[in-house]
Amino acid sequence: MTKEENEKRLEHLRGIVSNLPGKPGSYQYYDKEGTIIYVGKAKNLKNRVSSYFHKEVDRYKTKVLVSKIWDITYTVVNTEEDALLLENNLIKKYQPKYNILLKDGKTYPSIVITKEYYPRIFKTRVINKKFGTYYGPFSHIGTMYALLDIIKKVYKPRTCRLPLTEEGIRQKRYSPCLDYHIKNCYGACIGKQSHEEYMKNIEQAREILKGNTREVQKMLFEEMQKLAEELRFEEAEEIKRKYILLDNFCSKSEVVSHTINDVDVFTVTDDENIAFVNYIHVTNGNINQAFTFEFKKKLHENEDEILPVAIMQIREKLGSKSKEIIVAHDIELPLDGITLTIPQRGDKKKLLELSEMNGKQYRFDRLKQAEKLNPEQKAVRLMKEIQEALKLPKMPYQIECFDNSNISGTDAVAACVVFKKMKPSKKDYRKYNIKTVVGPDDYASMKEVVRRRYSRLIEEEQPLPDLIITDGGKGQMEVVREVIEDELHIDIPIAGLAKDDRHRTNELLYGFPPKVIGMKTDSELFRLLTHIQDEVHRFAITFHRDKRSKHALHSELDDIKGIGPKTKEALMKAFKTVKKMRESDVESLAEVVGRQKAELLREYFDSKKQ
């Protein structure tokens, strides 16, 4: 591999890594031939994968692995536990060259309740649905043993392998084992526990394994309190440990469920010119394939037109023979012998949601990559988002935002910032000294500035903005509307950014009367709008501060005989503040105003120290 090829390879990989989500998941590394050479898991995909490409990585084997990577894919899941299970499934399927920890073909253990006349409950790594009902698998072995221990303690199911039958018990063919004698079993084998009572206990155990643990948790809590009251703290601590482990089990894995076998899951994430179709394949309760494919639209096809074609092509490409396909809504699918499932709840619904999440994440990543190559694309996307959120007649190419600044009405100023294509256009920024308002009146000041701004644009036949944003709530929006609509009779959409009690921007308002626009405060669009708000606030505050400093400077220099207006202007331009002048020596002052005036200044400042 030449140096140029290697640089191109690393640039491609860094591009993928920079766009990885900070979510749990499994990642896969591919070599030059497209073969999976490593499968890993991560609590945070971005942090974990990027760690392989740090310069300080010094492990030889890691360096060798990185040198072989030509591409990276990943699958997002909901929890770190799900990521571990998915990693195990993919390693068993692809047997990657650089994986060693989970490559032994073993599976995570499950708990089985057998189909015997008197069912047994125990752990197993072998799944055979004819033998019993399986719960798990468990990636956290401690949780599994805690469950078995709790079930054994509460219900005392048999552990022997005797082929118990009703007739055999009646004829006393069986002898009790040690568990009966140490009171870990009720002795169903010798008729000491009825079949009805035994099966009632088994059904309750099933509920525990399904996650319906409220009653068991209540029992454990009461026992824990009782032991603590009896000062049996070590035993109470052990019960507390089991309680916590059981609590952790309540949210069972959303990736794996033994009730789901050999199914395909398809979802579509739509974009303007491309449809992203996510595919998940589940075999024996385990996800072993997860891909997102891109389908370029030819004639602006909708989801109902795209999905049937995508399903047929993807199944043919990957050789899927699954007889059940899970989708979000009904579609026409010309495949014989296939069951189309549209789940409304349960494990299959969760799989569908997982597929949708991966499709959306893939689209987001692709969009980010494209925007890095073409920044204009990002601006267009954000302008479209604002247009859709506010239902504007056109994309807001030019956005303007206003803010006032004063201290108790003195030195009142205002500012207007202009954003074009979602970027600040600083040459179009404007500062305003408030001329017609006396005292602190933000509404009247806003009216004056908006009137001056747009009267001038109309007079000069300059383009008007596509959206005005006020740095304030409903009141500011209303005074802007009065000027725009009632006085100037022009049509410009007006939005407002409102703050909460802690002075944090938390709402986007639009319309009259203003209504809150549903938008996540951590979304990229909301962050951009608050950036516009922060920018106009910064611009107004800076202007106000400069004006105050200028007045303060003039007032003090007015006391010095021999220092005229032009000298004051020169000093203000060079030193900005009186403090800096006061700290300067004669030579520094002389460079600006000459030796004679510099000595006057120095003499004045020194006299003030005395």
C-alpha positions in Angstrom: 0.0 0.0 0.0 1.5 3.4 -1.1 1.6 6.4 1.2 -1.1 8.1 -0.8 -3.4 5.0 -0.6 -2.9 4.8 3.2 -3.6 8.6 3.6 -6.8 8.2 1.6 -7.8 5.1 3.6 -7.3 6.9 7.0 -9.1 10.0 5.7 -12.1 7.8 4.9 -12.0 6.1 8.3 -11.7 9.4 10.2 -14.7 10.7 8.3 -16.8 7.7 9.5 -15.4 8.0 13.1 -16.2 11.7 13.4 -19.8 11.0 12.6 -20.4 8.1 14.9 -23.1 8.5 17.5 -22.4 8.6 21.3 -24.7 5.6 21.8 -24.4 1.9 22.8 -23.9 -0.5 19.9 -21.7 -3.0 18.0 -19.1 -2.0 15.4 -17.6 -4.0 12.6 -14.2 -3.5 10.9 -13.7 -4.6 7.2 -10.5 -5.4 5.3 -9.7 -4.4 1.7 -11.7 -7.3 0.4 -14.8 -6.4 2.4 -14.4 -9.2 4.9 -15.3 -8.5 8.6 -12.0 -8.8 10.5 -13.2 -7.5 13.9 -16.5 -7.1 15.8 -16.6 -5.0 19.0 -19.1 -3.5 21.4 -19.3 -0.1 23.1 -21.2 1.8 25.6 -20.3 4.9 23.5 -19.6 4.0 19.9 -17.9 7.3 19.1 -15.5 7.2 22.1 -14.6 3.5 21.7 -14.0 3.4 17.9 -12.1 6.7 17.9 -9.7 5.3 20.6 -8.3 2.9 17.9 -7.1 5.8 15.8 -5.3 7.9 18.5 -1.6 8.5 17.8 -0.7 7.3 21.3 -2.0 3.8 20.7 1.1 1.7 21.4 -0.2 -1.9 21.5 1.4 -3.7 18.5 -1.7 -5.9 17.8 -4.0 -2.9 17.8 -1.7 -1.1 15.4 -1.7 -4.2 13.1 -5.5 -4.3 13.3 -5.9 -0.6 12.4 -3.5 -1.0 9.5 -5.9 -3.7 8.0 -9.2 -1.6 8.4 -10.6 -0.2 5.2 -14.2 0.3 6.3 -16.4 0.5 9.4 -20.1 -0.2 10.0 -22.1 -0.3 13.2 -25.5 -1.1 14.7 -27.0 1.1 17.4 -28.8 -0.5 20.3 -30.5 0.8 23.5 -28.3 -0.6 26.2 -24.7 -1.8 26.8 -26.1 -5.2 27.6 -27.8 -5.4 24.2 -24.5 -4.4 22.6 -22.7 -7.3 24.3 -25.3 -9.8 23.1 -25.3 -8.5 19.6 -21.5 -8.6 19.5 -21.6 -12.3 20.5 -24.1 -13.1 17.8 -22.0 -11.4 15.1 -18.8 -13.0 16.2 -20.3 -16.5 16.1 -21.7 -15.7 12.6 -18.7 -14.2 10.9 -15.8 -15.6 13.0 -13.6 -12.4 12.5 -9.9 -12.9 12.4 -9.0 -10.5 15.2 -11.7 -11.5 17.7 -10.7 -14.0 20.4 -12.8 -13.3 23.5 -16.2 -14.6 22.3 -15.1 -16.7 19.3 -15.4 -20.1 21.0 -18.9 -20.8 19.8 -20.4 -20.7 23.3 -23.7 -18.9 23.8 -24.9 -17.0 26.8 -26.9 -19.0 29.3 -30.7 -19.0 29.6 -33.1 -20.3 32.2 -35.5 -23.1 31.0 -38.7 -24.3 32.5 -39.1 -27.8 31.2 -42.3 -29.4 29.8 -42.2 -32.3 32.2 -45.2 -33.3 34.3 -43.5 -31.7 37.3 -41.3 -29.0 35.4 -37.8 -28.3 36.5 -36.1 -24.9 36.4 -32.4 -24.6 35.6 -29.8 -22.8 33.5 -28.8 -24.0 30.1 -26.8 -23.0 27.0 -28.7 -25.3 24.6 -31.9 -24.0 23.1 -34.5 -26.7 22.2 -38.0 -25.4 22.2 -39.5 -28.9 22.3 -37.9 -29.4 25.7 -39.3 -26.3 27.4 -39.7 -22.5 27.6 -36.6 -20.4 27.6 -36.0 -17.0 29.3 -32.9 -14.9 28.6 -30.1 -15.2 27.5 -28.4 -13.5 30.3 -25.2 -11.5 29.6 -25.0 -10.7 33.4 -24.5 -14.1 35.0 -25.0 -12.7 38.5 -28.5 -11.6 37.6 -29.3 -15.1 36.3 -28.1 -16.8 39.5 -29.9 -14.3 41.6 -33.2 -15.3 39.8 -32.5 -19.0 40.2 -31.7 -18.5 43.9 -34.8 -16.5 44.5 -37.1 -19.0 42.7 -35.5 -21.8 44.6 -35.9 -20.1 47.9 -39.5 -19.0 47.3 -41.0 -21.9 45.4 -38.6 -24.8 46.0 -39.0 -26.5 42.7 -37.5 -30.0 42.3 -33.9 -30.4 41.0 -33.8 -34.2 40.6 -34.0 -35.7 37.1 -36.6 -38.4 38.0 -39.2 -38.9 35.3 -42.1 -38.1 37.7 -45.6 -39.2 36.7 -48.9 -39.1 38.6 -49.1 -43.0 38.5 -45.5 -43.3 39.7 -46.1 -41.0 42.7 -49.3 -42.9 43.6 -47.4 -46.2 43.4 -44.5 -44.8 45.5 -41.8 -45.6 42.9 -39.6 -42.7 44.0 -37.5 -41.8 47.0 -36.8 -38.3 48.2 -33.4 -36.8 47.6 -31.2 -34.6 49.9 -33.0 -31.4 48.9 -36.2 -32.7 50.6 -34.4 -33.5 53.8 -32.8 -30.1 54.0 -36.1 -28.5 53.2 -35.1 -27.1 49.8 -37.9 -29.2 48.1 -41.5 -29.8 49.2 -41.3 -33.5 48.1 -43.6 -33.7 45.1 -42.0 -37.0 44.2 -43.5 -38.7 47.3 -46.9 -36.9 47.2 -46.0 -34.2 49.8 -47.0 -31.4 47.3 -50.0 -31.6 45.0 -49.6 -31.2 41.3 -52.0 -28.3 41.4 -49.9 -26.5 44.0 -46.7 -27.3 42.3 -47.9 -25.8 38.9 -49.2 -22.7 40.7 -45.7 -22.1 41.9 -44.3 -22.7 38.4 -46.6 -20.1 36.9 -45.5 -17.6 39.5 -41.9 -18.4 38.7 -42.7 -17.7 35.0 -43.9 -14.3 35.9 -40.7 -13.5 37.7 -38.7 -14.6 34.6 -40.9 -12.4 32.4 -40.0 -9.4 34.6 -43.2 -9.3 36.7 -41.2 -9.1 39.9 -43.3 -6.7 42.0 -44.5 -9.3 44.4 -41.2 -11.0 44.8 -39.5 -7.6 45.3 -42.1 -6.8 48.0 -41.3 -10.1 49.7 -37.6 -9.4 49.6 -38.0 -5.9 51.0 -40.0 -7.1 53.9 -37.5 -9.9 54.6 -34.7 -7.4 54.4 -36.3 -5.1 57.0 -37.1 -8.1 59.3 -33.4 -9.2 59.2 -32.2 -5.7 59.9 -34.6 -5.4 62.9 -33.1 -8.6 64.2 -29.6 -7.2 63.8 -28.8 -9.9 61.3 -27.0 -7.4 59.0 -24.9 -9.7 56.9 -28.0 -11.7 55.9 -29.9 -8.5 55.3 -27.1 -7.3 53.0 -27.3 -10.5 51.0 -31.0 -10.1 50.5 -30.4 -6.5 49.5 -27.9 -7.6 46.9 -30.5 -10.1 45.4 -33.1 -7.3 45.5 -30.9 -5.0 43.4 -29.9 -7.7 41.0 -33.6 -8.6 40.5 -34.4 -5.0 40.0 -31.7 -4.8 37.3 -33.3 -7.8 35.5 -36.7 -6.1 35.2 -35.8 -4.3 32.0 -35.0 -7.4 29.9 -33.0 -7.1 26.7 -34.7 -5.6 23.7 -32.3 -7.1 21.2 -32.9 -10.8 22.0 -36.1 -12.7 22.6 -36.5 -16.5 22.2 -40.1 -15.9 21.2 -38.9 -14.5 17.9 -37.4 -16.9 15.4 -36.3 -16.5 11.8 -37.9 -13.1 10.9 -36.9 -10.2 8.8 -37.5 -6.6 9.9 -37.7 -3.7 7.4 -38.2 0.0 8.0 -37.8 3.0 5.7 -36.4 6.4 6.6 -37.3 8.8 3.9 -35.3 11.7 2.4 -35.9 14.0 -0.5 -34.0 12.0 -3.1 -32.9 8.8 -1.3 -34.8 6.2 0.8 -32.8 4.5 3.6 -34.1 1.0 4.2 -32.9 -0.7 7.4 -32.9 -4.5 7.5 -32.6 -6.7 10.7 -32.6 -10.5 10.6 -33.4 -12.5 13.7 -32.6 -16.2 13.9 -33.4 -18.3 17.1 -34.1 -15.1 19.0 -30.8 -13.4 18.1 -30.0 -10.5 15.8 -27.3 -11.7 13.4 -27.7 -9.3 10.5 -28.3 -5.5 10.5 -27.8 -3.3 7.4 -29.0 -0.1 6.0 -29.3 0.2 2.2 -29.8 3.3 0.1 -32.3 3.4 -2.7 -32.1 6.4 -5.0 -35.5 7.7 -6.0 -36.2 8.0 -9.7 -39.7 9.4 -9.7 -40.2 10.7 -6.2 -41.6 7.3 -5.1 -43.3 7.1 -1.7 -42.6 4.6 1.1 -45.4 2.2 -0.1 -43.8 2.0 -3.5 -40.2 1.7 -2.3 -40.6 -0.9 0.5 -41.9 -3.9 -1.5 -39.1 -3.4 -4.1 -36.5 -3.0 -1.4 -37.7 -6.1 0.5 -37.4 -8.3 -2.6 -34.0 -7.0 -3.6 -32.5 -7.1 -0.1 -33.8 -10.6 0.6 -32.4 -11.8 -2.7 -29.1 -10.1 -2.1 -28.7 -11.6 1.4 -30.3 -15.0 0.7 -33.1 -14.6 3.3 -35.6 -17.4 3.5 -37.6 -16.1 6.5 -41.3 -16.7 6.3 -42.2 -13.7 8.5 -41.5 -10.1 7.7 -42.1 -7.3 10.3 -43.0 -3.9 8.9 -44.6 -0.7 10.3 -47.7 -0.7 8.1 -49.5 -2.8 5.5 -48.0 -3.0 2.1 -48.6 -5.0 -1.1 -45.9 -7.7 -1.1 -45.9 -10.2 -4.0 -44.3 -13.1 -2.1 -46.0 -16.4 -1.6 -46.0 -18.1 1.8 -44.9 -15.0 3.6 -46.6 -13.7 6.8 -46.6 -9.9 7.1 -46.6 -8.7 10.7 -47.5 -5.2 11.8 -46.8 -5.3 15.6 -48.5 -2.8 17.9 -46.7 -3.9 21.1 -44.3 -6.4 22.6 -40.9 -7.7 21.5 -41.6 -7.4 17.8 -42.7 -3.8 18.1 -39.4 -3.1 20.0 -37.4 -4.7 17.1 -39.3 -2.5 14.7 -38.4 0.6 16.7 -34.8 -0.5 16.9 -34.7 -0.8 13.0 -36.2 2.7 12.7 -33.6 4.1 15.1 -30.8 2.6 13.0 -32.2 3.8 9.7 -32.5 7.4 11.1 -29.0 7.3 12.5 -27.6 6.1 9.2 -29.4 8.9 7.4 -28.1 11.4 9.9 -24.5 10.1 9.4 -24.7 10.3 5.6 -26.1 13.8 5.9 -23.2 14.9 8.1 -20.7 13.4 5.7 -22.3 15.1 2.7 -22.4 18.4 4.6 -18.7 18.3 5.4 -18.0 18.0 1.6 -20.6 20.6 0.8 -21.3 23.1 3.7 -24.1 24.7 1.6 -26.1 21.5 2.0 -26.3 22.0 5.7 -27.6 25.5 5.4 -30.3 24.3 3.0 -31.3 21.6 5.4 -31.6 23.9 8.3 -33.5 26.5 6.3 -35.9 23.8 5.2 -36.4 22.7 8.9 -37.3 26.2 9.9 -39.6 26.5 6.9 -41.4 23.3 7.9 -41.5 24.1 11.6 -43.0 27.5 11.1 -44.9 26.7 7.9 -43.2 29.6 6.1 -44.1 30.3 2.4 -40.4 30.0 1.5 -37.0 29.1 3.0 -35.7 31.9 5.3 -32.6 32.8 3.3 -32.2 36.0 5.3 -33.0 36.1 9.0 -32.7 39.3 11.1 -32.7 39.5 14.9 -33.0 42.6 17.2 -32.0 43.4 20.8 -32.0 46.4 23.1 -29.3 47.4 25.7 -29.3 50.1 28.4 -28.8 50.6 32.1 -31.8 52.3 33.7 -32.5 54.0 30.4 -29.1 55.7 30.0 -27.0 55.3 26.9 -29.9 53.3 25.3 -28.9 51.4 22.2 -30.1 48.6 20.0 -28.6 46.2 17.5 -29.7 44.2 14.5 -27.8 41.1 13.2 -28.3 39.5 9.8 -27.8 35.9 9.0 -27.8 34.8 5.3 -27.9 31.1 4.5 -27.7 30.4 8.3 -24.3 32.3 8.6 -23.7 35.7 10.1 -23.4 38.5 7.5 -21.4 41.0 9.6 -21.2 43.6 6.9 -25.0 43.9 7.2 -25.0 44.3 11.1 -26.4 47.6 12.3 -26.1 49.6 15.5 -28.7 52.1 16.7 -28.6 54.9 19.2 -32.1 55.3 20.6 -33.3 58.8 19.8 -37.0 59.1 20.6 -37.4 57.2 23.8 -36.7 58.7 27.3 -36.0 56.3 30.1 -36.0 52.5 30.2 -38.8 51.4 27.7 -37.7 48.3 25.8 -41.0 48.1 23.8 -40.8 51.7 22.6 -37.1 51.3 21.8 -37.8 48.2 19.8 -40.6 50.0 17.8 -38.2 52.8 17.0 -35.4 50.5 15.7 -37.7 48.3 13.7 -39.4 51.3 12.1 -36.0 52.9 11.2 -34.6 49.6 9.9 -37.4 48.7 7.5 -38.4 52.2 6.5 -34.9 52.7 5.2 -34.8 49.3 3.4 -38.2 50.1 1.7 -37.0 53.6 0.8 -33.7 52.3 -0.7 -35.6 49.4 -2.3 -33.3 46.8 -0.6 -34.5 43.2 0.0 -36.5 42.6 3.1 -35.7 39.6 5.4 -37.6 36.3 5.1 -37.9 36.0 8.9 -37.5 38.4 11.9 -36.6 36.9 15.3 -37.1 38.9 18.5 -35.0 38.4 21.5 -38.0 38.2 23.8 -41.4 36.7 24.2 -44.9 37.7 23.2 -44.6 41.4 24.1 -41.6 42.0 21.8 -43.3 40.0 19.0 -46.4 42.2 19.3 -44.6 45.5 19.1 -42.6 44.3 16.0 -45.9 43.2 14.4 -47.5 46.6 15.0 -44.7 48.3 13.1 -44.4 45.7 10.3 -48.1 45.2 9.6 -50.0 48.2 11.0 -47.5 51.0 10.1 -45.4 49.8 7.2 -47.9 47.4 5.7 -45.3 44.8 4.8 -45.4 41.0 5.2 -42.5 39.5 7.1 -42.9 36.4 9.4 -42.1 37.1 13.0 -40.8 34.6 15.6 -39.7 35.0 19.2 -37.3 33.2 21.5 -38.6 33.2 25.0 -36.7 32.6 28.3 -37.6 30.7 31.4 -37.4 32.0 35.0 -33.7 31.3 35.1 -33.1 33.4 31.9 -32.5 30.4 29.7 -34.0 30.3 26.3 -36.5 27.4 26.3 -39.2 28.2 23.7 -39.6 29.2 20.1 -42.8 31.2 19.5 -44.6 31.9 16.3 -47.9 33.2 15.0 -50.4 35.7 16.4 -51.5 35.0 19.0 -48.0 33.4 19.5 -47.9 29.7 20.0 -45.0 27.5 21.2 -43.4 25.5 18.3 -42.6 22.0 19.3 -38.8 21.7 19.0 -36.3 19.9 21.1 -34.0 22.4 22.9 -31.0 20.1 22.2 -31.7 19.9 18.5 -29.2 21.4 16.0 -31.8 23.9 14.7 -32.7 25.2 18.2 -29.0 25.6 19.0 -28.6 27.7 15.8 -31.6 29.9 16.7 -30.2 30.5 20.2 -26.8 31.2 18.6 -28.5 34.0 16.5 -30.0 35.3 19.8 -26.6 35.2 21.6 -25.0 37.0 18.7 -27.4 39.9 18.7 -27.1 40.1 22.5 -23.3 40.2 22.2 -23.4 42.8 19.5 -25.8 45.1 21.4 -23.9 44.7 24.7 -20.6 45.5 23.1 -22.0 48.6 21.5 -23.5 49.7 24.7 -20.3 49.1 26.6 -18.3 51.0 24.1 -20.7 53.9 24.3 -20.5 54.0 28.1 -16.7 53.9 28.0 -16.6 56.7 25.5 -18.7 58.9 27.7 -16.6 58.1 30.8 -13.4 58.8 28.9 -14.7 62.1 27.6 -15.9 63.2 31.0 -12.5 62.7 32.7 -10.4 64.1 29.9 -12.6 67.2 29.9 -11.0 68.1 33.3 -7.5 68.4 31.8 -6.6 71.8 30.4 -4.8 71.7 27.1 -6.5 68.5 25.9 -8.9 69.3 23.1 -11.5 67.2 21.2 -9.0 65.9 18.5 -6.6 64.9 21.2 -9.3 63.1 23.1 -10.3 61.2 20.0 -6.7 60.2 19.3 -6.3 59.0 22.9 -9.6 57.1 22.8 -8.7 55.4 19.6 -5.2 54.4 20.9 -5.9 53.4 24.5 -9.7 52.7 24.6 -10.0 53.3 28.4 -8.7 55.8 31.0 -7.3 53.0 33.0 -4.9 52.1 30.2 -3.9 55.7 29.8 -3.3 56.0 33.6 -1.0 53.0 33.5 1.0 54.3 30.5 4.3 56.2 30.9 5.2 59.5 29.2 6.9 57.9 26.3 3.9 55.7 25.4 1.5 58.7 25.7 3.9 60.9 23.6 3.8 58.5 20.7 0.1 59.4 20.4 -0.2 63.1 21.4 3.3 64.4 21.5 5.7 65.1 24.4 4.1 68.3 25.7 0.6 66.9 26.0 1.9 63.6 27.3 3.5 65.4 30.2 0.3 67.2 30.9 -1.6 63.9 31.0 1.0 62.3 33.2 1.0 65.2 35.6 -2.8 65.1 35.8 -2.9 61.3 36.5 -0.1 61.5 39.1 -1.9 64.3 40.9 -5.0 62.0 41.2 -2.9 59.4 43.0 -2.1 61.8 45.9 
